[in-house]
Amino acid sequence: MISFIKPLRIIGFLEGLSYLILLGICVPLKYIYSIPEPTKHVGMAHGVLFVTYCILVLLVRKEKTWNLPITIGALIASLLPFGTFMADKKWFRS
């Protein structure tokens, strides 16, 4: 059987990294220096990674029979800076 935990960990890392780049670099470039292009590209990549992360969380929930609080915590982690890194440390490592 295919395990979804490793892809979740990889996508979680990339999603968290893209979120930090978006908030820490692209948004200041857009609003302080009027350079909107990086926000468009990084924002699109982050959106795809975010959706993929959420789908993988639901697949891992079924695979590992997570309870509802862990699942909701893993989903909320994607909304917080550094959240996916904390979720990886707390729930995704085997």
DSSP file (Angstrom, degrees, kcal/mol; ACC not computed):
  #  RESIDUE AA STRUCTURE BP1 BP2  ACC     N-H-->O    O-->H-N    N-H-->O    O-->H-N    TCO  KAPPA ALPHA  PHI   PSI    X-CA   Y-CA   Z-CA
    1    1 A M              0   0    0      0, 0.0     2,-0.3     0, 0.0     0, 0.0   0.000 360.0 360.0 360.0 141.1    0.0    0.0    0.0
    2    2 A I        -     0   0    0      2,-0.0     2,-0.4     1,-0.0     0, 0.0  -0.597 360.0-143.2 -78.4 132.7    1.2    3.5   -0.8
    3    3 A S        -     0   0    0     -2,-0.3     3,-0.2     1,-0.1    57,-0.1  -0.835  10.1-164.6 -98.6 135.1    1.9    5.7    2.1
    4    4 A F  S  > S+     0   0    0     -2,-0.4     4,-2.0     1,-0.2    56,-0.2   0.423  70.3  89.4 -95.0  -0.5    1.0    9.4    1.8
    5    5 A I  H  > S+     0   0    0      2,-0.2     4,-2.3     1,-0.2    -1,-0.2   0.899  85.8  49.9 -68.8 -40.1    3.0   10.6    4.8
    6    6 A K  H  > S+     0   0    0      2,-0.2     4,-2.2     1,-0.2     5,-0.2   0.947 112.4  46.1 -66.1 -47.5    6.2   11.2    3.0
    7    7 A P  H  > S+     0   0    0      0, 0.0     4,-2.9     0, 0.0     5,-0.3   0.889 111.6  54.2 -59.6 -35.9    4.6   13.3    0.2
    8    8 A L  H  X S+     0   0    0     -4,-2.0     4,-2.8     1,-0.2    -2,-0.2   0.922 108.1  48.8 -62.5 -42.9    2.7   15.2    2.9
    9    9 A R  H  X S+     0   0    0     -4,-2.3     4,-1.9     2,-0.2    -1,-0.2   0.902 114.2  45.6 -63.8 -40.8    6.0   16.0    4.7
   10   10 A I  H  X S+     0   0    0     -4,-2.2     4,-2.4     2,-0.2    -2,-0.2   0.949 116.5  43.4 -67.7 -49.3    7.6   17.2    1.5
   11   11 A I  H  X S+     0   0    0     -4,-2.9     4,-3.0     1,-0.2     5,-0.2   0.876 111.9  55.4 -65.6 -36.8    4.6   19.3    0.3
   12   12 A G  H  X S+     0   0    0     -4,-2.8     4,-2.4    -5,-0.3    -1,-0.2   0.909 109.1  47.1 -60.8 -42.3    4.2   20.6    3.9
   13   13 A F  H  X S+     0   0    0     -4,-1.9     4,-2.5     2,-0.2    -2,-0.2   0.946 115.3  44.8 -63.5 -48.2    7.8   21.8    3.8
   14   14 A L  H  X S+     0   0    0     -4,-2.4     4,-2.7     2,-0.2    -2,-0.2   0.885 113.5  50.6 -64.8 -38.8    7.4   23.4    0.4
   15   15 A E  H  X S+     0   0    0     -4,-3.0     4,-2.1     2,-0.2    -1,-0.2   0.926 112.3  46.6 -64.8 -44.4    4.1   25.0    1.3
   16   16 A G  H  X S+     0   0    0     -4,-2.4     4,-2.1    -5,-0.2    66,-0.2   0.903 113.6  48.7 -64.0 -41.4    5.5   26.5    4.5
   17   17 A L  H  X S+     0   0    0     -4,-2.5     4,-2.4     2,-0.2    -2,-0.2   0.913 110.9  49.6 -64.5 -43.9    8.5   27.8    2.7
   18   18 A S  H  X S+     0   0    0     -4,-2.7     4,-2.5     1,-0.2    -1,-0.2   0.875 109.7  52.6 -64.3 -35.9    6.4   29.3   -0.1
   19   19 A Y  H  X S+     0   0    0     -4,-2.1     4,-2.7     2,-0.2     5,-0.2   0.917 110.3  47.2 -64.8 -43.4    4.2   31.0    2.5
   20   20 A L  H  X S+     0   0    0     -4,-2.1     4,-3.0     2,-0.2     5,-0.3   0.895 113.1  48.5 -66.2 -39.6    7.2   32.5    4.3
   21   21 A I  H  X>S+     0   0    0     -4,-2.4     4,-2.2     2,-0.2     5,-2.1   0.914 112.5  49.6 -64.7 -42.0    8.7   33.7    0.9
   22   22 A L  I  <>S+     0   0    0     -4,-2.5     5,-2.4    -5,-0.2    -2,-0.2   0.942 119.7  35.6 -61.5 -48.8    5.3   35.2    0.0
   23   23 A L  I  <5S+     0   0    0     -4,-2.7    -2,-0.2     3,-0.2    -1,-0.2   0.879 125.3  39.0 -73.9 -38.5    4.9   37.1    3.3
   24   24 A G  I  <5S+     0   0    0     -4,-3.0    -3,-0.2    -5,-0.2    -2,-0.2   0.763 133.5  10.3 -88.4 -25.9    8.5   38.0    3.9
   25   25 A I  I  X5S+     0   0    0     -4,-2.2     4,-2.0    -5,-0.3    -3,-0.2   0.758 124.4  45.5-118.1 -54.0    9.8   38.9    0.5
   26   26 A C  I  ><S+     0   0    0     -5,-2.1     4,-2.3     1,-0.2    13,-0.3   0.906 111.0  49.6 -69.0 -44.0    7.0   39.2   -2.1
   27   27 A V  H  ><S+     0   0    0     -5,-2.4     4,-2.7    -6,-0.3     5,-0.3   0.929 112.6  47.4 -65.0 -44.6    4.5   41.2   -0.2
   28   28 A P  H  >>S+     0   0    0      0, 0.0     4,-2.6     0, 0.0     5,-1.1   0.908 111.5  52.1 -61.2 -38.6    7.0   43.9    0.9
   29   29 A L  H  X5S+     0   0    0     -4,-2.0     6,-2.4     3,-0.2     4,-0.6   0.909 113.6  45.0 -60.6 -40.0    8.3   44.1   -2.7
   30   30 A K  H  X5S+     0   0    0     -4,-2.3     4,-0.5     4,-0.3    -1,-0.2   0.943 124.2  29.6 -69.4 -48.7    4.7   44.6   -3.9
   31   31 A Y  H  <5S+     0   0    0     -4,-2.7    -2,-0.2    -5,-0.2    -1,-0.1   0.737 129.0  34.5 -91.9 -23.1    3.6   47.2   -1.4
   32   32 A I  H  <5S+     0   0    0     -4,-2.6    -3,-0.2    -5,-0.3    -2,-0.1   0.848 133.1  23.5 -95.0 -42.4    6.8   49.0   -0.5
   33   33 A Y  H  <<S-     0   0    0     -5,-1.1    -3,-0.2    -4,-0.6    -2,-0.1   0.371  98.2-122.4-108.7   4.0    8.7   49.0   -3.8
   34   34 A S     <  +     0   0    0     -4,-0.5    -4,-0.3    -6,-0.3    -3,-0.1   0.884  65.6 136.7  56.1  43.7    5.7   48.6   -6.2
   35   35 A I        +     0   0    0     -6,-2.4     4,-0.3    -9,-0.2    -1,-0.2  -0.844  19.9 166.8-117.7  90.7    7.1   45.4   -7.8
   36   36 A P     >  +     0   0    0      0, 0.0     4,-1.4     0, 0.0     3,-0.5   0.648  51.4  87.4 -83.3 -14.1    4.1   43.1   -8.1
   37   37 A E  H  > S+     0   0    0      1,-0.2     4,-1.7     2,-0.2     3,-0.3   0.888  85.5  50.7 -58.7 -46.5    5.5   40.3  -10.4
   38   38 A P  H  > S+     0   0    0      0, 0.0     4,-2.7     0, 0.0     5,-0.4   0.874 106.6  57.0 -60.4 -33.8    7.1   38.1   -7.7
   39   39 A T  H  > S+     0   0    0     -3,-0.5     4,-2.0    -4,-0.3    -2,-0.2   0.894 105.3  51.2 -63.2 -39.2    3.8   38.0   -5.8
   40   40 A K  H  X S+     0   0    0     -4,-1.4     4,-1.8    -3,-0.3    -1,-0.2   0.945 116.5  38.3 -63.2 -48.7    1.9   36.7   -8.8
   41   41 A H  H  X S+     0   0    0     -4,-1.7     4,-2.1     2,-0.2    -2,-0.2   0.935 121.2  41.8 -72.7 -47.3    4.3   33.8   -9.4
   42   42 A V  H  X S+     0   0    0     -4,-2.7     4,-2.8    -5,-0.2     5,-0.2   0.876 113.3  55.7 -68.0 -35.6    5.0   32.8   -5.9
   43   43 A G  H  X S+     0   0    0     -4,-2.0     4,-2.2    -5,-0.4    -1,-0.2   0.896 107.9  48.1 -62.5 -40.7    1.3   33.3   -5.0
   44   44 A M  H  X S+     0   0    0     -4,-1.8     4,-2.1     2,-0.2    -2,-0.2   0.931 113.1  47.4 -65.2 -45.7    0.3   30.9   -7.7
   45   45 A A  H  X S+     0   0    0     -4,-2.1     4,-2.4     1,-0.2    -2,-0.2   0.918 112.2  50.4 -61.1 -43.2    2.9   28.3   -6.6
   46   46 A H  H  X S+     0   0    0     -4,-2.8     4,-2.8     1,-0.2    -1,-0.2   0.902 108.0  53.3 -63.0 -40.6    1.8   28.7   -3.0
   47   47 A G  H  X S+     0   0    0     -4,-2.2     4,-2.2     2,-0.2    -1,-0.2   0.912 110.2  46.4 -61.0 -43.3   -1.9   28.2   -3.9
   48   48 A V  H  X S+     0   0    0     -4,-2.1     4,-2.3     1,-0.2    -1,-0.2   0.919 114.5  47.6 -65.3 -43.5   -1.2   25.0   -5.7
   49   49 A L  H  X S+     0   0    0     -4,-2.4     4,-2.6     2,-0.2    -2,-0.2   0.878 110.1  53.7 -64.9 -37.6    1.0   23.7   -2.8
   50   50 A F  H  X S+     0   0    0     -4,-2.8     4,-2.3     2,-0.2    -2,-0.2   0.935 111.0  44.4 -62.5 -48.0   -1.7   24.8   -0.3
   51   51 A V  H  X S+     0   0    0     -4,-2.2     4,-2.2     2,-0.2    -2,-0.2   0.915 114.3  49.9 -64.5 -42.7   -4.5   22.8   -2.1
   52   52 A T  H  X S+     0   0    0     -4,-2.3     4,-2.6     1,-0.2    -2,-0.2   0.911 109.8  51.8 -61.4 -42.9   -2.2   19.8   -2.5
   53   53 A Y  H  X S+     0   0    0     -4,-2.6     4,-2.5     1,-0.2    -2,-0.2   0.930 109.4  49.2 -59.1 -47.4   -1.3   20.0    1.2
   54   54 A C  H  X S+     0   0    0     -4,-2.3     4,-1.8     1,-0.2    -1,-0.2   0.904 111.7  48.5 -62.5 -41.7   -4.9   20.0    2.3
   55   55 A I  H  X S+     0   0    0     -4,-2.2     4,-2.0     1,-0.2    -1,-0.2   0.922 111.9  49.6 -63.4 -44.0   -5.7   17.0    0.1
   56   56 A L  H  X S+     0   0    0     -4,-2.6     4,-2.8     1,-0.2     5,-0.2   0.872 106.1  56.0 -64.9 -36.5   -2.7   15.1    1.4
   57   57 A V  H  X S+     0   0    0     -4,-2.5     4,-2.3     1,-0.2    -1,-0.2   0.925 109.3  47.3 -59.6 -42.7   -3.8   15.8    5.0
   58   58 A L  H  X S+     0   0    0     -4,-1.8     4,-1.6     2,-0.2    -2,-0.2   0.873 112.2  49.3 -68.1 -35.9   -7.2   14.3    4.3
   59   59 A L  H  X S+     0   0    0     -4,-2.0     4,-2.2     2,-0.2    -2,-0.2   0.903 112.7  46.9 -68.2 -40.5   -5.5   11.2    2.6
   60   60 A V  H  X S+     0   0    0     -4,-2.8     4,-3.4     2,-0.2     5,-0.3   0.862 106.3  59.6 -69.0 -34.4   -3.2   10.7    5.6
   61   61 A R  H  X>S+     0   0    0     -4,-2.3     5,-1.5    -5,-0.2     4,-0.9   0.932 110.0  42.3 -56.6 -45.3   -6.1   11.2    8.0
   62   62 A K  H  <5S+     0   0    0     -4,-1.6    -2,-0.2     3,-0.2    -1,-0.2   0.914 117.0  47.7 -67.6 -42.1   -7.8    8.2    6.4
   63   63 A E  H  <5S+     0   0    0     -4,-2.2    -2,-0.2     1,-0.2    -1,-0.2   0.919 123.4  30.9 -65.1 -45.9   -4.5    6.2    6.2
   64   64 A K  H  <5S-     0   0    0     -4,-3.4    -1,-0.2    -5,-0.1    -2,-0.2   0.411 103.5-125.4 -95.0   0.5   -3.4    6.8    9.8
   65   65 A T  T  <5 -     0   0    0     -4,-0.9    -3,-0.2    -5,-0.3    -4,-0.1   0.930  39.7-172.4  49.5  52.9   -7.0    7.0   11.2
   66   66 A W      < -     0   0    0     -5,-1.5    -1,-0.1    -6,-0.2     2,-0.1  -0.396  20.6-119.0 -67.9 149.6   -6.3   10.4   12.8
   67   67 A N     >  -     0   0    0     -2,-0.1     4,-1.9     1,-0.1     3,-0.2  -0.364  32.8 -97.2 -81.3 172.4   -9.0   11.8   15.0
   68   68 A L  H  > S+     0   0    0      1,-0.2     4,-2.8     2,-0.2     5,-0.3   0.878 118.7  55.6 -62.8 -42.9  -10.7   15.1   14.2
   69   69 A P  H  > S+     0   0    0      0, 0.0     4,-2.3     0, 0.0    -1,-0.2   0.889 109.5  47.0 -60.1 -38.4   -8.6   17.4   16.4
   70   70 A I  H  > S+     0   0    0     -3,-0.2     4,-2.6     2,-0.2    -2,-0.2   0.927 113.5  48.7 -67.3 -43.3   -5.4   16.3   14.7
   71   71 A T  H  X S+     0   0    0     -4,-1.9     4,-2.0     2,-0.2    -1,-0.2   0.935 113.8  45.1 -61.6 -47.2   -6.8   16.7   11.3
   72   72 A I  H  X S+     0   0    0     -4,-2.8     4,-2.8     1,-0.2     5,-0.2   0.898 112.4  52.7 -64.7 -40.1   -8.2   20.2   12.0
   73   73 A G  H  X S+     0   0    0     -4,-2.3     4,-1.9    -5,-0.3    -2,-0.2   0.909 109.3  48.9 -60.9 -42.4   -4.8   21.1   13.6
   74   74 A A  H  X S+     0   0    0     -4,-2.6     4,-0.6     2,-0.2    -1,-0.2   0.867 113.5  47.0 -66.5 -36.2   -2.9   20.0   10.5
   75   75 A L  H >< S+     0   0    0     -4,-2.0     3,-0.8    -5,-0.2     4,-0.3   0.904 111.8  49.1 -71.6 -41.4   -5.3   22.0    8.3
   76   76 A I  H >X S+     0   0    0     -4,-2.8     3,-2.0     1,-0.2     4,-0.5   0.835  99.7  68.4 -65.3 -31.8   -5.0   25.1   10.5
   77   77 A A  H >< S+     0   0    0     -4,-1.9     3,-1.0     1,-0.3     7,-0.5   0.819  90.6  62.1 -57.0 -31.1   -1.2   24.7   10.5
   78   78 A S  T << S+     0   0    0     -3,-0.8    -1,-0.3    -4,-0.6    -2,-0.2   0.655 100.3  54.3 -71.1 -13.4   -1.3   25.6    6.8
   79   79 A L  T <4 S+     0   0    0     -3,-2.0    -1,-0.2    -4,-0.3    -2,-0.2   0.566  99.0  73.6 -93.7 -11.0   -2.8   29.0    7.6
   80   80 A L  S X< S-     0   0    0     -3,-1.0     3,-2.2    -4,-0.5     4,-0.5  -0.842  89.6-107.9-108.4 138.6    0.0   30.0   10.1
   81   81 A P  T 3  S+     0   0    0      0, 0.0    -2,-0.1     0, 0.0   -64,-0.1  -0.444 110.6   7.5 -58.9 135.5    3.5   31.1    9.3
   82   82 A F  T 3> S+     0   0    0    -66,-0.2     4,-1.8    -2,-0.1     5,-0.2   0.452  98.7 121.0  67.9   3.5    5.8   28.2   10.4
   83   83 A G  H <>  +     0   0    0     -3,-2.2     4,-2.5    -6,-0.3    -5,-0.2   0.888  68.6  50.2 -65.2 -41.7    2.6   26.1   11.0
   84   84 A T  H  > S+     0   0    0     -4,-0.5     4,-2.1    -7,-0.5    -1,-0.2   0.828 108.9  53.7 -68.9 -28.7    3.4   23.3    8.6
   85   85 A F  H  > S+     0   0    0      2,-0.2     4,-1.8     1,-0.2    -1,-0.2   0.900 111.0  45.5 -69.3 -39.8    6.9   23.0   10.2
   86   86 A M  H  X S+     0   0    0     -4,-1.8     4,-2.3     2,-0.2    -2,-0.2   0.891 111.9  51.9 -68.9 -39.1    5.4   22.6   13.6
   87   87 A A  H  X>S+     0   0    0     -4,-2.5     4,-3.3     1,-0.2     5,-1.4   0.894 107.9  52.9 -63.6 -39.3    2.8   20.1   12.3
   88   88 A D  I  <>S+     0   0    0     -4,-2.1     5,-1.4     3,-0.2     4,-0.3   0.926 112.1  44.6 -61.1 -44.6    5.5   18.1   10.8
   89   89 A K  I  <5S+     0   0    0     -4,-1.8    -1,-0.2     3,-0.2    -2,-0.2   0.878 122.3  37.2 -66.4 -37.9    7.4   17.9   14.1
   90   90 A K  I  <5S+     0   0    0     -4,-2.3    -2,-0.2    -5,-0.1    -3,-0.2   0.891 136.1   4.1 -85.2 -41.0    4.3   17.1   16.1
   91   91 A W  I  <5S+     0   0    0     -4,-3.3    -3,-0.2    -5,-0.2    -2,-0.1   0.714 118.5  57.3-120.8 -27.7    2.2   14.8   13.9
   92   92 A F  I   <S+     0   0    0     -5,-1.4     2,-0.3    -4,-0.3    -3,-0.2   0.750  79.5  91.5 -90.2 -22.9    3.9   13.8   10.6
   93   93 A R      <       0   0    0     -5,-1.4   -87,-0.0     1,-0.1   -88,-0.0  -0.536 360.0 360.0 -74.0 134.9    7.1   12.2   11.8
   94   94 A S              0   0    0     -2,-0.3    -1,-0.1   -89,-0.0    -2,-0.0   0.464 360.0 360.0 -87.2 360.0    6.7    8.5   12.2
